[in-house]
């Protein structure tokens, strides 16, 4: 539902696109998420890098969740492409809601808005990954109708291995 150009999900929660002024909040949430995921030492992001890659180069988009006017969470996503559907989709890189605002419908509102964006654009999929040990999140996603794709394995190449393999 839209109200005055703002995406509204209920009386308390507002979902909107991030602006450059939100970069400090986004960075803080990224670090909080890294801590939650037991990987704080891997967080190399800076506000300058986020500003450049999201708002200047446009590699990703961010939705901000506000609860009673307070910023409480975010969803960072970018387009992927399905060859089988021959259409783009959304890959949700991060969904984070600050702990004191969980169980208030904020995460659901962020996912619902992403699903709406996917449908509004005629795209084929909304996909994301979740750590296997994060059963509260897995249970939450499944309660909304998401399916686990247990037959797929996520692979990654980064750091020194990426530099070694991609070097000339």
N, CA, C and O of each residue as an XYZ file, in Angstrom:
672
protein
N       0.843     -1.161      0.000
C       0.000      0.000      0.000
C       0.895      1.232      0.000
O       1.898      1.267      0.713
N       0.554      2.214     -0.770
C       1.336      3.444     -0.830
C       0.513      4.590     -0.264
O      -0.698      4.675     -0.464
N       1.205      5.463      0.446
C       0.554      6.615      1.036
C       1.494      7.796      0.881
O       2.601      7.781      1.421
N       1.073      8.813      0.155
C       1.902     10.009     -0.061
C       3.295      9.663     -0.596
O       4.277     10.281     -0.184
N       3.397      8.697     -1.498
C       4.673      8.341     -2.101
C       5.566      7.485     -1.227
O       6.662      7.115     -1.648
N       5.124      7.161     -0.018
C       5.898      6.322      0.891
C       5.250      4.955      0.941
O       4.025      4.839      0.977
N       6.059      3.942      0.944
C       5.530      2.592      1.035
C       5.162      2.304      2.481
O       6.032      2.271      3.352
N       3.892      2.097      2.737
C       3.418      1.843      4.098
C       3.052      0.369      4.238
O       2.477     -0.218      3.322
N       3.382     -0.229      5.377
C       2.993     -1.612      5.609
C       1.971     -1.725      6.726
O       1.125     -2.618      6.688
N       2.024     -0.864      7.699
C       0.999     -0.770      8.728
C       1.152      0.582      9.403
O       1.947      1.408      8.954
N       0.415      0.820     10.460
C       0.467      2.128     11.112
C       1.801      2.405     11.779
O       2.192      3.567     11.888
N       2.514      1.383     12.229
C       3.765      1.579     12.954
C       4.988      1.451     12.060
O       6.000      2.099     12.323
N       4.928      0.633     11.005
C       6.095      0.318     10.192
C       6.010      0.989      8.828
O       4.996      0.899      8.136
N       7.080      1.654      8.462
C       7.198      2.283      7.152
C       8.424      1.693      6.464
O       9.484      1.558      7.074
N       8.272      1.345      5.197
C       9.381      0.850      4.384
C       9.609      1.864      3.278
O       8.679      2.252      2.572
N      10.864      2.293      3.135
C      11.192      3.280      2.108
C      12.564      2.967      1.534
O      13.356      2.248      2.144
N      12.839      3.518      0.349
C      14.168      3.392     -0.230
C      15.146      4.265      0.558
O      14.809      5.369      0.986
N      16.350      3.752      0.740
C      17.394      4.487      1.438
C      17.882      5.653      0.596
O      17.784      5.642     -0.631
N      18.409      6.657      1.280
C      19.089      7.776      0.639
C      20.529      7.793      1.159
O      20.876      7.049      2.077
N      21.349      8.639      0.569
C      22.740      8.732      1.029
C      22.828      9.104      2.503
O      23.790      8.732      3.175
N      21.852      9.823      3.010
C      21.862     10.204      4.421
C      21.714      8.998      5.341
O      22.008      9.092      6.533
N      21.265      7.875      4.809
C      21.089      6.656      5.606
C      22.363      5.822      5.706
O      22.382      4.820      6.421
N      23.421      6.212      5.008
C      24.635      5.399      4.973
C      25.182      5.090      6.371
O      25.532      3.935      6.614
N      25.280      6.038      7.300
C      25.778      5.672      8.636
C      24.920      4.606      9.324
O      25.448      3.713      9.987
N      23.605      4.703      9.166
C      22.713      3.687      9.732
C      22.935      2.335      9.060
O      23.008      1.310      9.737
N      23.041      2.329      7.736
C      23.265      1.078      7.003
C      24.563      0.431      7.464
O      24.603     -0.770      7.728
N      25.623      1.225      7.563
C      26.915      0.697      8.003
C      26.814      0.120      9.409
O      27.340     -0.961      9.670
N      26.148      0.823     10.313
C      25.991      0.323     11.685
C      25.245     -1.012     11.693
O      25.613     -1.929     12.427
N      24.206     -1.114     10.881
C      23.440     -2.368     10.821
C      24.255     -3.497     10.203
O      24.158     -4.644     10.640
N      25.055     -3.182      9.194
C      25.909     -4.207      8.585
C      26.843     -4.777      9.644
O      27.040     -5.990      9.716
N      27.410     -3.911     10.457
C      28.310     -4.395     11.505
C      27.540     -5.217     12.547
O      28.021     -6.262     12.984
N      26.361     -4.758     12.941
C      25.543     -5.513     13.901
C      25.199     -6.898     13.343
O      25.222     -7.891     14.071
N      24.884     -6.954     12.059
C      24.587     -8.240     11.428
C      25.819     -9.131     11.402
O      25.717    -10.330     11.660
N      26.971     -8.570     11.097
C      28.218     -9.347     11.085
C      28.498     -9.919     12.475
O      28.926    -11.067     12.598
N      28.262     -9.139     13.504
C      28.443     -9.624     14.876
C      27.462    -10.759     15.151
O      27.850    -11.796     15.689
N      26.191    -10.570     14.785
C      25.171    -11.602     14.988
C      25.541    -12.893     14.263
O      25.324    -13.989     14.780
N      26.097    -12.756     13.071
C      26.463    -13.929     12.272
C      27.847    -14.475     12.631
O      28.391    -15.322     11.922
N      28.407    -13.982     13.734
C      29.680    -14.467     14.263
C      30.835    -14.250     13.290
O      31.745    -15.074     13.204
N      30.794    -13.140     12.561
C      31.796    -12.856     11.531
C      32.224    -11.399     11.536
O      32.538    -10.852     10.479
N      32.246    -10.764     12.683
C      32.569     -9.338     12.746
C      33.919     -9.025     12.115
O      34.091     -7.967     11.511
N      34.874     -9.933     12.248
C      36.212     -9.691     11.705
C      36.230     -9.662     10.178
O      37.211     -9.208      9.588
N      35.178    -10.130      9.534
C      35.104    -10.134      8.071
C      34.469     -8.864      7.506
O      34.478     -8.658      6.293
N      33.926     -8.024      8.362
C      33.267     -6.793      7.906
C      34.321     -5.757      7.538
O      34.903     -5.115      8.411
N      34.561     -5.598      6.239
C      35.525     -4.625      5.718
C      34.842     -3.378      5.180
O      35.513     -2.469      4.691
N      33.531     -3.321      5.263
C      32.795     -2.207      4.669
C      33.091     -0.899      5.396
O      33.373     -0.873      6.594
N      33.015      0.187      4.624
C      33.122      1.530      5.178
C      31.951      2.346      4.629
O      31.324      1.968      3.639
N      31.673      3.455      5.279
C      30.619      4.327      4.778
C      30.939      4.812      3.375
O      30.051      4.872      2.525
N      32.184      5.156      3.121
C      32.567      5.626      1.784
C      32.351      4.549      0.725
O      31.860      4.836     -0.367
N      32.719      3.309      1.048
C      32.526      2.211      0.094
C      31.042      1.993     -0.173
O      30.646      1.787     -1.320
N      30.228      2.034      0.855
C      28.783      1.844      0.691
C      28.185      2.970     -0.149
O      27.403      2.723     -1.067
N      28.557      4.199      0.172
C      28.053      5.357     -0.577
C      28.404      5.227     -2.068
O      27.550      5.419     -2.935
N      29.654      4.903     -2.346
C      30.123      4.778     -3.729
C      29.412      3.653     -4.480
O      28.920      3.852     -5.591
N      29.361      2.491     -3.877
C      28.850      1.314     -4.591
C      27.327      1.220     -4.643
O      26.778      0.599     -5.552
N      26.644      1.829     -3.680
C      25.175      1.800     -3.699
C      24.615      3.030     -4.405
O      23.789      2.905     -5.309
N      25.058      4.216     -3.997
C      24.411      5.433     -4.476
C      25.078      6.065     -5.692
O      24.419      6.789     -6.437
N      26.358      5.813     -5.911
C      27.031      6.367     -7.089
C      27.009      5.346     -8.224
O      26.551      5.655     -9.324
N      27.495      4.144     -7.970
C      27.577      3.127     -9.020
C      26.304      2.305     -9.167
O      26.101      1.681    -10.208
N      25.447      2.288     -8.162
C      24.144      1.623     -8.267
C      24.189      0.108     -8.272
O      23.312     -0.530     -8.853
N      25.187     -0.480     -7.639
C      25.300     -1.941     -7.630
C      24.242     -2.620     -6.769
O      23.949     -3.799     -6.970
N      23.672     -1.904     -5.825
C      22.662     -2.483     -4.935
C      21.652     -1.408     -4.588
O      21.874     -0.216     -4.801
N      20.536     -1.867     -4.047
C      19.496     -0.972     -3.545
C      19.256     -1.346     -2.083
O      19.517     -2.475     -1.668
N      18.759     -0.389     -1.315
C      18.512     -0.626      0.094
C      17.140     -0.086      0.463
O      16.771      1.034      0.108
N      16.408     -0.904      1.175
C      15.162     -0.466      1.794
C      15.434     -0.244      3.274
O      16.159     -1.016      3.902
N      14.856      0.805      3.824
C      14.971      1.111      5.243
C      13.609      0.870      5.887
O      12.574      1.277      5.361
N      13.636      0.199      7.036
C      12.420      0.000      7.824
C      12.446      0.976      8.986
O      13.436      1.084      9.709
N      11.335      1.685      9.149
C      11.175      2.576     10.296
C       9.981      2.083     11.103
O       8.950      1.696     10.553
N      10.147      2.108     12.406
C       9.071      1.702     13.314
C       8.760      2.891     14.201
O       9.604      3.340     14.976
N       7.534      3.399     14.082
C       7.141      4.629     14.789
C       8.161      5.743     14.566
O       8.497      6.484     15.491
N       8.653      5.855     13.323
C       9.561      6.925     12.948
C      11.027      6.677     13.220
O      11.865      7.494     12.837
N      11.365      5.575     13.871
C      12.759      5.252     14.179
C      13.282      4.211     13.200
O      12.608      3.216     12.933
N      14.487      4.436     12.658
C      15.100      3.456     11.762
C      15.456      2.217     12.579
O      16.150      2.297     13.592
N      14.958      1.059     12.109
C      15.144     -0.161     12.893
C      15.696     -1.338     12.097
O      16.056     -2.359     12.684
N      15.771     -1.218     10.777
C      16.263     -2.327      9.981
C      16.440     -1.947      8.531
O      16.088     -0.848      8.100
N      16.997     -2.890      7.788
C      17.234     -2.633      6.366
C      17.237     -3.942      5.595
O      17.397     -5.025      6.158
N      17.054     -3.806      4.291
C      17.204     -4.914      3.349
C      18.051     -4.390      2.198
O      17.699     -3.393      1.568
N      19.164     -5.059      1.924
C      20.045     -4.694      0.820
C      19.908     -5.770     -0.250
O      20.058     -6.959      0.034
N      19.622     -5.349     -1.483
C      19.375     -6.298     -2.565
C      19.927     -5.786     -3.886
O      20.256     -4.611     -4.047
N      20.011     -6.722     -4.822
C      20.414     -6.378     -6.179
C      19.727     -7.353     -7.123
O      19.192     -8.377     -6.698
N      19.747     -7.022     -8.409
C      19.133     -7.918     -9.387
C      20.055     -9.064     -9.736
O      21.264     -8.894     -9.891
N      19.460    -10.229     -9.855
C      20.133    -11.386    -10.418
C      19.393    -11.741    -11.705
O      18.523    -10.990    -12.145
N      19.728    -12.863    -12.303
C      19.068    -13.253    -13.545
C      18.924    -14.763    -13.585
O      19.881    -15.495    -13.336
N      17.719    -15.225    -13.901
C      17.454    -16.649    -14.053
C      17.423    -16.997    -15.539
O      16.587    -16.488    -16.285
N      18.330    -17.859    -15.958
C      18.313    -18.296    -17.356
C      17.101    -19.171    -17.627
O      16.563    -19.149    -18.734
N      16.666    -19.934    -16.646
C      15.508    -20.803    -16.851
C      14.222    -20.010    -17.022
O      13.338    -20.409    -17.780
N      14.114    -18.885    -16.318
C      12.939    -18.026    -16.463
C      13.150    -16.941    -17.511
O      12.194    -16.309    -17.959
N      14.403    -16.728    -17.898
C      14.792    -15.670    -18.833
C      14.316    -14.304    -18.343
O      13.888    -13.455    -19.124
N      14.404    -14.120    -17.016
C      13.982    -12.861    -16.395
C      14.878    -12.549    -15.203
O      15.466    -13.446    -14.598
N      14.971    -11.276    -14.881
C      15.692    -10.919    -13.658
C      14.868    -11.266    -12.425
O      13.689    -11.608    -12.512
N      15.512    -11.169    -11.304
C      14.873    -11.331    -10.013
C      15.613    -10.489     -9.002
O      16.450     -9.658     -9.353
N      15.300    -10.711     -7.764
C      15.976    -10.025     -6.669
C      16.774    -11.041     -5.886
O      16.276    -12.117     -5.554
N      18.025    -10.692     -5.591
C      18.807    -11.445     -4.627
C      18.944    -10.560     -3.394
O      19.527     -9.477     -3.453
N      18.410    -11.028     -2.300
C      18.461    -10.319     -1.030
C      19.762    -10.685     -0.333
O      19.930    -11.811      0.134
N      20.670     -9.740     -0.266
C      21.968     -9.970      0.371
C      21.860     -9.903      1.884
O      22.400    -10.760      2.584
N      21.173     -8.902      2.391
C      21.026     -8.731      3.834
C      19.604     -8.338      4.181
O      18.988     -7.511      3.509
N      19.097     -8.942      5.238
C      17.865     -8.502      5.885
C      18.206     -8.440      7.363
O      18.596     -9.443      7.960
N      18.060     -7.266      7.948
C      18.422     -7.116      9.354
C      17.436     -6.196     10.047
O      17.100     -5.121      9.551
N      16.982     -6.644     11.204
C      16.135     -5.843     12.081
C      16.800     -5.848     13.448
O      17.161     -6.905     13.964
N      16.960     -4.689     14.023
C      17.589     -4.598     15.348
C      16.792     -5.435     16.349
O      15.562     -5.455     16.309
N      17.501     -6.127     17.248
C      16.862     -7.109     18.135
C      15.622     -6.609     18.881
O      14.642     -7.344     18.994
N      15.646     -5.393     19.384
C      14.513     -4.907     20.173
C      13.264     -4.650     19.337
O      12.193     -4.391     19.884
N      13.399     -4.721     18.001
C      12.252     -4.497     17.125
C      11.815     -5.762     16.389
O      10.952     -5.711     15.513
N      12.406     -6.878     16.745
C      11.985     -8.143     16.144
C      10.642     -8.562     16.747
O      10.281     -8.147     17.848
N       9.922     -9.383     16.009
C       8.608     -9.882     16.426
C       7.561     -8.768     16.446
O       6.573     -8.851     17.175
N       7.779     -7.736     15.650
C       6.822     -6.640     15.517
C       6.347     -6.511     14.066
O       5.640     -5.562     13.727
N       6.734     -7.461     13.215
C       6.312     -7.431     11.816
C       7.229     -6.658     10.891
O       6.913     -6.494      9.712
N       8.359     -6.176     11.396
C       9.254     -5.365     10.576
C       9.932     -6.205      9.497
O       9.956     -5.809      8.332
N      10.480     -7.358      9.870
C      11.116     -8.232      8.887
C      10.131     -8.684      7.823
O      10.458     -8.727      6.637
N       8.934     -9.018      8.251
C       7.897     -9.421      7.303
C       7.558     -8.276      6.354
O       7.344     -8.496      5.162
N       7.507     -7.055      6.882
C       7.206     -5.893      6.039
C       8.303     -5.671      4.998
O       8.008     -5.356      3.845
N       9.556     -5.834      5.396
C      10.656     -5.697      4.429
C      10.553     -6.753      3.333
O      10.674     -6.433      2.150
N      10.331     -8.009      3.717
C      10.215     -9.079      2.717
C       8.995     -8.879      1.822
O       9.055     -9.119      0.616
N       7.900     -8.441      2.414
C       6.691     -8.202      1.617
C       6.953     -7.120      0.574
O       6.538     -7.249     -0.577
N       7.644     -6.051      0.977
C       7.938     -4.983      0.011
C       8.846     -5.485     -1.103
O       8.665     -5.115     -2.263
N       9.822     -6.326     -0.761
C      10.685     -6.912     -1.795
C       9.878     -7.788     -2.747
O      10.100     -7.758     -3.958
N       8.949     -8.560     -2.211
C       8.086     -9.387     -3.060
C       7.231     -8.507     -3.964
O       7.052     -8.817     -5.142
N       6.703     -7.411     -3.419
C       5.919     -6.479     -4.231
C       6.760     -5.895     -5.365
O       6.295     -5.809     -6.501
N       7.986     -5.497     -5.063
C       8.881     -4.941     -6.096
C       9.128     -5.983     -7.184
O       9.132     -5.659     -8.371
N       9.332     -7.228     -6.776
C       9.562     -8.313     -7.732
C       8.354     -8.477     -8.647
O       8.502     -8.562     -9.866
N       7.167     -8.521     -8.065
C       5.938     -8.710     -8.837
C       5.652     -7.487     -9.706
O       5.315     -7.631    -10.881
N       5.784     -6.287     -9.142
C       5.512     -5.059     -9.896
C       6.361     -4.958    -11.160
O       5.915     -4.402    -12.164
N       7.570     -5.487    -11.118
C       8.478     -5.403    -12.256
C       8.404     -6.604    -13.185
O       9.107     -6.644    -14.195
N       7.571     -7.578    -12.864
C       7.459     -8.768    -13.703
C       8.674     -9.667    -13.610
O       8.947    -10.443    -14.526
N       9.404     -9.570    -12.513
C      10.584    -10.394    -12.326
C      10.170    -11.766    -11.819
O       9.037    -11.957    -11.377
N      11.095    -12.723    -11.886
C      10.724    -14.104    -11.634
C      10.946    -14.657    -10.242
O      10.245    -15.586     -9.841
N      11.902    -14.119     -9.482
C      12.255    -14.742     -8.211
C      12.709    -13.712     -7.181
O      13.219    -12.641     -7.511
N      12.503    -14.080     -5.938
C      13.095    -13.397     -4.785
C      13.868    -14.477     -4.045
O      13.279    -15.426     -3.526
N      15.182    -14.332     -3.999
C      16.040    -15.357     -3.402
C      16.960    -14.755     -2.360
O      17.291    -13.571     -2.407
N      17.369    -15.597     -1.412
C      18.348    -15.198     -0.416
C      18.917    -16.435      0.231
O      18.423    -17.543      0.026
N      19.959    -16.240      1.015
C      20.599    -17.324      1.753
C      20.450    -17.061      3.240
O      20.265    -15.923      3.673
N      20.535    -18.125      4.004
C      20.469    -18.017      5.455
C      21.414    -19.060      6.039
O      21.489    -20.188      5.553
N      22.126    -18.673      7.075
C      23.029    -19.619      7.732
C      22.256    -20.797      8.303
O      21.174    -20.626      8.864
N      22.812    -21.987      8.160
C      22.120    -23.201      8.609
C      21.799    -23.189     10.091
O      20.772    -23.731     10.502
N      22.659    -22.579     10.906
C      22.434    -22.572     12.352
C      21.394    -21.548     12.788
O      20.968    -21.564     13.942
N      20.980    -20.665     11.899
C      20.064    -19.585     12.254
C      18.611    -20.067     12.175
O      17.835    -19.598     11.342
N      18.266    -20.987     13.035
C      16.921    -21.580     12.984
C      15.794    -20.576     13.229
O      14.729    -20.737     12.635
N      15.964    -19.541     14.076
C      14.855    -18.580     14.188
C      14.527    -17.923     12.853
O      13.356    -17.767     12.505
N      15.564    -17.535     12.102
C      15.322    -16.912     10.799
C      14.768    -17.919      9.800
O      13.838    -17.604      9.058
N      15.325    -19.120      9.771
C      14.822    -20.146      8.852
C      13.347    -20.436      9.125
O      12.549    -20.521      8.192
N      12.989    -20.584     10.379
C      11.587    -20.829     10.737
C      10.703    -19.657     10.305
O       9.600    -19.860      9.798
N      11.196    -18.425     10.510
C      10.451    -17.236     10.108
C      10.223    -17.223      8.601
O       9.100    -17.004      8.148
N      11.281    -17.457      7.817
C      11.154    -17.436      6.365
C      10.186    -18.509      5.877
O       9.365    -18.258      4.995
N      10.284    -19.689      6.445
C       9.380    -20.766      6.039
C       7.935    -20.456      6.418
O       7.013    -20.861      5.710
N       7.725    -19.739      7.527
C       6.361    -19.381      7.930
C       5.707    -18.435      6.921
O       4.482    -18.349      6.843
N       6.534    -17.728      6.153
C       6.032    -16.807      5.128
C       5.833    -17.485      3.779
O       5.311    -16.874      2.847
N       6.249    -18.756      3.670
C       6.077    -19.488      2.425
C       7.351    -19.714      1.638
O       7.297    -20.259      0.535
N       8.501    -19.311      2.170
C       9.775    -19.539      1.476
C      10.142    -21.017      1.563
O       9.850    -21.686      2.554
N      10.780    -21.509      0.519
C      11.221    -22.901      0.462
C      12.733    -22.991      0.591
O      13.469    -22.196      0.006
N      13.184    -23.964      1.360
C      14.622    -24.242      1.420
C      15.017    -24.986      0.158
O      14.308    -25.889     -0.287
N      16.134    -24.612     -0.411
C      16.654    -25.282     -1.596
C      17.838    -26.143     -1.162
O      18.992    -25.816     -1.436
N      17.540    -27.224     -0.495
C      18.591    -28.064      0.077
C      19.460    -28.752     -0.968
O      20.561    -29.204     -0.654
N      18.982    -28.836     -2.204
C      19.763    -29.512     -3.234
C      20.859    -28.622     -3.821
O      21.683    -29.099     -4.602
N      20.882    -27.346     -3.459
C      21.884    -26.410     -3.958
C      22.919    -26.142     -2.874
O      22.591    -26.093     -1.689
N      24.149    -25.972     -3.283
C      25.236    -25.643     -2.374
C      25.792    -24.288     -2.792
O      26.114    -24.078     -3.961
N      25.903    -23.375     -1.841
C      26.490    -22.072     -2.129
C      28.004    -22.209     -2.177
O      28.613    -22.807     -1.290
N      28.595    -21.657     -3.206
C      30.050    -21.662     -3.364
C      30.545    -20.232     -3.389
O      29.837    -19.326     -3.830
N      31.754    -20.036     -2.918
C      32.312    -18.691     -2.872
C      33.815    -18.759     -3.084
O      34.490    -19.679     -2.623
N      34.319    -17.756     -3.795
C      35.761    -17.574     -3.928
C      36.033    -16.127     -3.554
O      35.465    -15.212     -4.151
N      36.899    -15.913     -2.567
C      37.230    -14.554     -2.161
C      38.633    -14.503     -1.582
O      39.345    -15.507     -1.567
N      39.023    -13.338     -1.111
C      40.319    -13.182     -0.465
C      41.487    -13.583     -1.346
O      41.503    -13.321     -2.548
N      42.453    -14.218     -0.726
C      43.680    -14.611     -1.421
C      43.423    -15.612     -2.549
O      44.063    -15.540     -3.598
N      42.489    -16.543     -2.338
C      42.177    -17.520     -3.395
C      41.646    -16.824     -4.643
O      42.008    -17.192     -5.761
N      40.786    -15.818     -4.460
C      40.255    -15.072     -5.602
C      41.383    -14.319     -6.302
O      41.475    -14.334     -7.529
N      42.233    -13.665     -5.527
C      43.349    -12.925     -6.122
C      44.294    -13.865     -6.876
O      44.774    -13.535     -7.961
N      44.549    -15.013     -6.304
C      45.431    -15.993     -6.939
C      44.821    -16.513     -8.229
O      45.500    -16.581     -9.254
N      43.549    -16.879     -8.189
C      42.884    -17.456     -9.355
C      42.622    -16.397    -10.428
O      42.755    -16.671    -11.621
N      42.250    -15.191    -10.001
C      41.928    -14.133    -10.950
C      43.078    -13.253    -11.365
O      42.917    -12.346    -12.181
N      44.244    -13.521    -10.802
C      45.418    -12.713    -11.126
C      45.915    -12.992    -12.534
O      45.571    -14.003    -13.147
N      46.719    -12.084    -13.024
C      47.253    -12.256    -14.379
C      48.715    -12.610    -14.324
O      49.345    -12.795    -15.365
